[in-house]
Structures are given as C-alpha cells and as structure tokens.
Amino acid sequence: MVESRWSVEKAQQWYAAQPWLVGCNFIPSTAINQLEMWQADSFDPETIGRELGWAHNLGFNSVRVYLHDLLWLQDSQGFCNRIRRYLDIAGRYQITTLFVLFDDCWHDHPQLGRQPDPAPGLHNSGWVRSPGLKAIRDEQNWGRLEEYVTGAVSAFGQDERVLLWDLYNEPGNGFLVSPKLPRLVQIATLISLRTCYLVMPVPATKLLQKAFTWARQAAPRQPLTTATWYLTSRLENRLNRAAVELSDVITFHSYFNLEATRGIFSQLQTAGRPLICTEYLARGGGSNFKSHLPFFKEHKIGAYNWGLVAGKTQTYYSWGDYYPAGEEPPLWHHDILRRDGLPFRQEEVELIQQIMQRNG
C-alpha cells in the first residue's frame, strides 16, 4: 500500500519537533557539480568536513544537498556508502540534511566521468540537470528513475540525520542562459528554450507526480516536498500548484526582496503547512541575510541560503555576470566564505551568529 500525503496535523507536529531550521545549499568548494561531489574518484571528505565545520560555527543546523540519478545507475552501493560517510561527517556537527533527487537547472546532457573545469567568470558553468530533458521525455525508460528514487529513499528513509526529501528542484526551469554567449545567440537560445518549455510543464509535472508516488512507496519517516520557485510566472502555475498539492511540508524559493518574499509567504501560508525557504540570497536583488533572516525567524520559516564556500561552482557571480578574466565581482551574488574560511562580509557572519545564538 502506497503511503498517502501527510495530514496538516502530522506535518505541523513534525515541524514543531524541529529547531528553527537554518542552513545553506551545500557543495564542497572542490566540486563543480553534483557528479564531482559524489563520484568515487573526486569525493572529498576532508573538504566536506572542514567546510561543514565552518557551517556549524556560523550556527547552521541543516544543509540542502543534491544527488544525481546517474550515480545510482553507475554504482548504487558505492554511492550509498559515500552518502553514509557524508552523513557521518555532517552528524558530527549536528547538521541534518535535506536531499534533492531531481533538478531541471542549468546544463543538459549530464555525463559521468571527469567533469569540466570552471569557465572563468561564469556562474555554475558546470552544474548539470538530473535526469535531463531527454530522459524526462523518454517515459519508456523511467524504470531506472523509479529505481533511483525508491532505492535512495529506502536506503536512507529511516535515517534520523536525513531531515527531508526534496524530490525535484525547479521542475521546468530551462531559462538560464550563459552570458558568455554572444547577445544574438543568447536571444535565439532563449526563444528556442521557451518554445521547447511551452510543452515542458506536462512531462515535468508527470515526472514530479511519479516521483512522489515512488518515494511514498519507500515509506520514509521524513516528509516529502518540492519547492514552488516562480510564483509570478503563468507558465509555471501548473507546476507550482502540483508542488503545493503534493508536498507534506511547503518549500519555496525566493531570490526577491523582502516585500516580494512577504507576498510569497502570504500566498503559501494559507495551506496551513510548515514553510521552508530552500533557496534565497541574491545580494544584488535585495535578498540578503539582514533583510530576510529576521523575517524568517519571526515566522519560523526554515531558511537555506544558496552557497557556503566560494568554490568551483562560482556562484558568487550572478546569473548574468561574465568576467572573462575570472576576477572577483565587487558584489557576491551567493556564498558566504572564501576557501580559507574568511567571510566575504564579516558583518554578515556576525549577524548570522547573533541571530542563531539568540535562537538557541
């Protein structure tokens, strides 16, 4: 018998038992994407331990981490062993983990093996989707995706160090185009992507629904969710509606300023379920710690900013930045610390630590 969606009461009871959840989206600075983080020859527990220690020192008690379906297909047992080793490290710092299974952001056609070096001056120049557009459209081969979801959730569904399962990050998001491309090529690419994604919500929504069914078959102790990510877009309304209707706890992304974030909160709180913001922090867009963390604390909204250490993902560049010489931008987009552990802004670190100490 497939488990059903949690009741509002069960979701609220679960959330009441949690501390105020504050953390970041985490990938070690030595990895350009999910594959490089987890593959056997590039898995880096030393860096993971050092950087999660820095997260702990900030006062963070949870992180959001991406997995990838190709890693399960390649060697599920080895992948699980590395996940367990990661969880052991995070557990030493009293940090729980929110795992993400699928992702529609950035570069298509993911491939195992050696990953590319970062392209100078570009945000997420090597991040890859899971499973990718071709696999999403090929429903005849969704059996391997089902094995991945049920296998991963079964393996860690009773592990108390796993907080939550985020089944699908930003389904249907195919609009991120590299600023490195000539302007005319950017425009042509966006037109092509938007034309393609006019029909994308149908397969993406179907895979999203299937992912919830598959995950519930594994009967995890943790709640399931997928985030609403662009509430003002009519194209994404179907996906956002499905996300709210399927999730045990409601998660959302907001790279907007505080006024817009308040608007998202007012829409989503009507569901009566716990709210967690699983992505924020876009300094140039008015999404920052000083404005948002006090608001999240006031309403006990879980808060995961994007990025911890500025590394190979280069997410300290904004989505539209291109610095061909690879120089540091004057204003970081995401991320908090440099590779030596020193902060981009000391006052931000002090603010986070003060808020977390008051919370304790």
N, C-alpha and C positions, 0 to 999 in steps of 0.2 A: 504494500500500500504506500503510495507516494504521500509524503508529508504535505500539509497544506500551509498556506501563508500564516504566519503568526498573527494572533489576535492583537488588537491595540493594547490590551491589558498585559499580555505576555511581553510585548516589546517594551512597554513602559517599565515593567518590573525588571527586565534585563538591564535597561539603561540606568535605572535607579541604583543598581548594584555596582555600576562603574564609577570610577573617578571622573572628573571632568577630563575628557579625552583631548589632549593637546600634543601635537607632534608635527611630522613633516612627511612628505613623499620622499622616500629614501632609495638611493642607489649609490654604491661606493664611488668615490671620485675616480677610481681606476677603470670604471666600466662606462662604455658609450651607450649601452642599451641593455635590455633585459637578458639577451643571449650572452653577452660578455660577462654580465654579473654572475650567471649561473652555470655556464659551461665548465666542464671539469678542468680544462687547462687554463682557465682565466678566473676561476672562483678564487676570491681573495679574502679569506677570513681575517687576516691581520688588519687590513684596511677597514673591513666591516666592523671589527671590534673597536678599533681606535675611534672611528667616526661615530659609532653608536654610543661610545663613552662620552663624546662631546655632546651628543643629543641629550644624554642623561644629565650632563652638567647644566644644560640650558633649563632643565626641568621637564623635558618631554617624557611622556609615559607611553607613547604609541607611535608607530610609523606605518605608512602605507607603501607596499612593495609589489612590484609587478612580476608575474611569472610569464611563461610562454608555452604555447601548445607544442611547438617543435621540440622543446626539451623533453617533454613527456614522450613524444613519439620516438625520439632518439634513444633514450635510456631512462625509463621511468624510475627504476630502482636507484640508479645513481643520482638522479635529480632529487628524489625524496631524501636520500642520505645527505645531500648538500643543504636541502631545506632544513632538515633536523639540526645540522651543525649551525646553520644561521640562527635558528630558534634558540639553541643553547646559548649562543652569544648574546642575542637580544634579551633573553631571560636573565642573564647575569646583571643586566642594567634595569631590570623591572620594566622592560619595554614590551608591550604587546604588538601584534602585527595584524594589519588589515591586508589580505592578499587580493590582488587583482588578477583575473584569469584571461579575459579578452580585452583587446584595445584596438580602436579604429584610427588612432592618431599617427601622424607623420608618415614614415616611408613604407611603401608597399613592397611585396615580394621578399619577405624575410628569408634568410638563409642561414643555416648552421655553419660553423667553422669560424675562421678568423674574421673578426669584424673590422670595418674600415677605421682608419684614424680620423679624428675630428677634422672637419673642414674649417680652416681658420675663420674666425669671426662670425660663426653661424650658430644659432640656437638649435639644439637637438639635431645635428646634422646626420646622426646615425641611428636615431630611435626607429624601431620597426613595429609594425602592426602585428596583431595576433587575432585571428589567423591570417588576415589579409583578404583583399577583395575577391580574388579567385576562389579561395576556399569558402568564403561566405556564399558565393553564388552556386557552388557545387554541392547541392544538398545530398547527392548520392554518396558523398564521402564524409558526411557529418558523423559517421560512426566513430571515427578517430577522435573527433572533438568531444563526443559523448564520453568516450573512454577517458579522455583527459580530465573532463570536469568531474565525473563520478569518481575517478581514481584519485585525483588530488584531494577532493573534499572527503572521501572515505579515509584517506591516509591521515588527514590532519583535522578531521571534523570533531574529534573529541579532545583535541589538544588545547588546554586552557591558555596557552601562550598565543593562540590564534584568536583574535578578537572578533573578526567579521570577514565575510566573503563578499568582495565586490566583483560581480560576475562579468561585467562588461563596461570598460571605460569609454565614455563618449561615443556610443554607437552612432554611426552615420556621419562622424566628423571627418570629412575629406577636403577641408578648405584651407589647410595650412600649406602655403607655397613658399619655397625658398626665395628670399630676397636677393640671392646670388644670381638668379636668372635675369636676363635682360627684361626690361619692362614689358615689351610686347609679348615675350614668351610667358611672363607671369600672367598677363591678361588672358592669353589663349589657353593656358593651363587651367586657370580658374573657370573659364567658360566651359571647358571640357569636363572638369570635375563637377561643376554644378549641374551640367546636363546629365552626367552619369548618376549623380546622387539624387536627382529628382525621383528615381525609382529605388534608390538605396534604402529608404526607411522600411520598405516592405521586407527584403531579406534580413536587414539588420534587426528589425523588430521580431521577425520569426526566430532568428538565432537567439536573441535575447530571451524570448519566451521559452525556447527549448533549454537554454542554459539553466533557467530557474527550475524547470522540471527535472533535469538531470541532477542538479545539485540537491534538490529535495529528496531524490531517491536515495542519496547517501545519508540522509537523516543526521545532519550535523547539529551539534549543540549550539553553534554560533548562528546568529541571524544572517540573512542574505540581503543584498542590496545592489542597486546600480544607480548611478547619480544622474539627476537632471543636470544639464550642463549649459543650455542656452535657451532660457525661458522666453525670450523675446522673438524667437525665430519660428514662423509658421511652418517651415519645412520640418522642424524637429518636434512639432507638437505631438505627433503620434508616438514618437519615442519617449518624450518626457511623460506623457500620460501612462504609457506602459511601465516606465520606471517607477512611478508613484504607486501604481496599482499592484505591482509585483513585489515590491520591496517590503521586508519586515520592518526595517528602520529606514527613514528617508535620508538620502545623502544628496548633496548638490555641490556644484562648482560655482564660484563667483570671483572672477578677476575684476569685478566692477568696484566702484567707490562705495562708501558706506550707505549712501542713500539708496542706491540700486540694490545693495545687498539686503537692506531692510525690506525692500519691496519683495524680493525673493522669499525672505523669511515669512512675510505676511501671507504669501500665497501658499507656502508649503505647510505652515503650522496648522492649517485647517484640517489636515489629515489626522491630527491628534497623535502622531507617532514621534519618537525621538528624531531630532535633526542633527546631522553631522555634515559640516562643510569639509569635503575631502580634497579640495584644491582651492587655494587663494594665494595671494601675494603677487601683485603686478605693480611695482612701485610707481612706474610712470603713469599708470591708470588710476591711481588713488586707492589701490588695495594694498594695505600695509599693516604692520603689527600695531602701531599706535592707534590707528582708527578702528581696526577690526577686532583685535583680541579682547578689549574690554566689552565690546558688544556681544561677542560670542560667549564670554564668561557670564555676562548678565542674564542671558537666556539659556545657559548651559547647552550651547551648541558646540559639539565637538569640532575641533579646528586643526586641519592638516595643511600647512603651507606647502608650496612646491619648493623642494630642494633644501639640502642641508649644506653640503660642501661643494664649492665651485670646482667641477672636475670636467671629465671628458664629454659630458652631455652639453656643457657650455650654456646652461640655461640662465646664466647671468646676463647673456644677451637677450634682448626682447625678440618676439616673433618676427618683427620687421627689421631688425638690425642686420647690417652686413659690414663687418670690419675686416677687409681682406688681409690686412697685416696682422690680424689677430690681437690687436691692442685691447686692453680692458676698457669697457664702456664707462663713462663717468657715473652713470646711474645703473646699478644692477637691477635686472628685471626680477629674477628669482634668486634663491640661495641665500645663505646667511654667513657662512665661514669660508675662509681661504683654506688651501690644502695644508697649511701649517697650523690650522685651528684658530687663527686670528680672525676677528669678525670684519665684515665689510663696514658695518657701523656698530661701534661699541655701545651707543645708546640703545640700539635695538636689542642687543643681548641683555643689557641691564634691565630693560623694560620686560622682556620675556621672563627673566629670572625673578624679578619682583612680583609679577603677576602670579607666577607659579608658586612662589613662596607664600603669598597671601592666600592662594587657593589651598595650600597644604595646611 
